[in-house]
Amino acid sequence: MDNTFSALANKTRRQILDFVKNNPACLVNDISRQFAMSRVAIMKHLKILEQANLLVTEKIGTSKHHYFNVIPIQQIYDRWTDEYSRFMASRLTGFKNQIEQQLQDDENEPEQDKKCS
C-alpha cells in the first residue's frame, strides 16, 4: 500500500492514470504525447505506476498496452471508508431518530401549547 500512496503522490502520475483510465490499451507514445516531458521521463513514471500495481500491461507483438488497475485504490477505499461509513452511519441514524422524535412530540403536543410557542 505504501507503493500506491507513493505513486499517487505525484501529480503527473495521477494525470497518467487518468489518461490510461480513459484510453485503455494505450501505448507509451500515446501517453507521451499528452505531456510536455521526455519519453524517458514518462517511462520512469510508468515504471513506478506498474510497481505500485496501478497499471497493468499486455504485450502484443512489440507493443506494450497499458491498462488502469483499480484494485489498489479499491483496497484503500475498503480499508478506510468502511470504518468511516460506520461512524457516519451511526451518527446520522442518531440524528434521524432525534428529528423523528421531535416531530412525534410536536404532533402529540396539545393545541393550546402550540399557540404559546
URQUITA-V57524 format. One record per pair of residues at least 12 apart in sequence whose ideal C-beta (glycine too) atoms are under 8 Angstrom apart, sorted by sequence separation. I is the first residue (numbers start at 0). J is the second residue. D is the distance in whole Angstrom. If there is no record, write none. Layout:
<<I J D> <I J D>>
//
This chain:
<<18 30 6> <54 66 7> <54 67 7> <55 68 5> <27 41 7> <53 67 7> <54 68 6> <15 30 6> <18 33 5> <27 42 6> <30 45 7> <53 68 6> <52 68 6> <15 33 8> <27 45 7> <52 70 7> <53 71 6> <14 33 8> <15 34 8> <52 71 5> <53 72 7> <14 34 7> <45 65 7> <51 71 6> <11 34 7> <11 36 8> <15 41 7> <15 44 6> <15 45 7> <12 44 5> <16 48 7> <11 44 6> <15 48 7> <24 57 8> <9 44 7> <12 47 6> <19 54 6> <30 65 7> <12 48 6> <26 62 6> <27 63 7> <16 53 6> <26 63 7> <9 47 8> <16 54 7> <26 64 7> <27 65 8> <25 64 7> <26 65 7> <24 64 4> <25 65 5> <6 47 5> <24 65 7> <5 47 8> <6 48 5> <23 65 8> <24 66 7> <23 66 5> <6 50 8> <7 51 8> <23 67 7> <6 51 4> <5 51 7> <7 53 8> <19 65 5> <6 53 6> <19 66 7> <20 67 4> <2 50 6> <3 51 5> <19 67 5> <2 51 4> <3 52 7> <2 52 7> <3 53 7> <16 67 6> <3 71 4> <3 72 7> <0 71 7> <3 74 8> <4 75 8> <3 75 7> <0 74 7> <0 75 7> <0 78 8>>
//
